[in-house]
């Protein structure tokens, strides 16, 4: 949500989104940067209980330091998204604000230094900027070849998030607005790859994305039967003709936890 669209931030907060990201970067024209910061500050001052993520301008931007100063004095900033993250040094400057950081990996340089970026204290999760990365690498968007390269980048985000002990990364935005089935398929694939959520650019995208990241009734029923078997049988046992052991039991716990149905140890 662009910070300059003051009237829409409240509407976004009333949506099903888990978190609203207010943008000071790409969605704001260069001549409106000052206005965007003023709008964000006014909104937070008038909404004392609000919790927002703010996408600041890139570390090499003239607006980076000013954006950080603004976020430092606004209690409603619950997280900071740092676009075009390519080096640890400037991320450490942002980490000094003691707010969770969400670096956006969206360039070749970001991929090259992803291990150092993920290791910065204060980084909570990585986010993927697939459209910007495709542009940086001169890929032909929406082609099998481009997706093959982008999948390698997605693998890097999932891998380095796990190695650094971060929350699962956020999948990049999709430009699709009018095809729920296609968007659901995209989000489901991201979930299958190990992503923990997906960035959205329009309220119409929320329903299929949320559905894709939530386990369905069949998965939840399977998970319940697995945990019931773990309580009563111990060791390895069978569910639906398949062997169940410790990794399968842990997967069942995670499915139930993701579905809001517990999933603690039996």
Secondary structure, 3 states (H helix, E strand, C coil): CECCCHHHHHHHHCCCCCCCEEECCCCCCHHHHHHHHHHHHHHHHHCCCCCEEEEECCCCCCCHHHHHHHHHHCCCEEEEEECCCCCHHHHHHHHCCCCEEEEEECCHHHHHCHHHHHCCCCECCCEECHHHHHHHCCCCCCCHHHHHHHHHHHHHHHHHHHHCCCCCCEECCCCCCCCHHHHHHHHHHHHHCCCCEECCCCHHHHHHHHHHHCCCHHHHHHHHHHHHHHHHCCCCEEECCEEECHHHHHHHHHHHHHCCCCCCCC
